[in-house]
C-alpha cells in the first residue's frame, strides 16, 4: 500500500518500534505472500523465511534513530497511562 511506498513512513515505523525495517523488492506482496506459502507447502522447504527472501529479496534496511525512538517511547508511555486511566473510569 501507500505506507509501504513511503520511505519517510517506513523510517518513522523503524523509529517507533526501535527495530530495523527491511524493504523488499516487491512492496505489493499480498499475492506474492500466497505464492510463498504455496511454494513452502508444495516443495517441503523447512525454512519459510528463506523461501520468502529468495522470492522477494530485501533491497534496503532502514535503522531506527535512537533519539527519535526514545521520544516516541515517551509518547507511548503517556498513551498507555491515559488508556489505563480511561479503563478505570469506564469500569468503575
Beta strands, then each sheet from edge to edge (+ up, - down):
strand 1: 21-24
strand 2: 58-62
sheet 1: 1+ 2-
end
